Amino acid sequence: MIDTIQIPVKLARFELPEAVQARLQYLLDKQDQGHTLTSEERKEAEGLVELAEFLSLLKLRSQITSHAATPPTIN
């Protein structure tokens, strides 16, 4: 039997705060412009990317679960 983990709706809708998203974008832009990130900046950027990917997966999983749980409508 496959167990389904319920994802709280509030968590599935969570997004990176605007300031955190801006910081990540700054770090990525800096790197794209050919500047070398410091070790601390690289770790920070990697952590923020991992967090953003995790939140995206949570949202996707929540959408799939919600879609599967919704009974089809009959016209």
Number of C-alpha atoms within 10 A of each C-alpha: 3 4 5 7 9 9 13 10 10 7 12 17 12 12 14 13 9 9 9 12 14 12 15 21 14 13 19 18 12 13 14 10 9 8 11 12 15 9 9 9 15 15 12 16 19 15 13 18 15 12 14 16 12 12 18 16 13 18 19 13 16 20 13 11 15 11 11 10 9 8 8 8 5 4 3
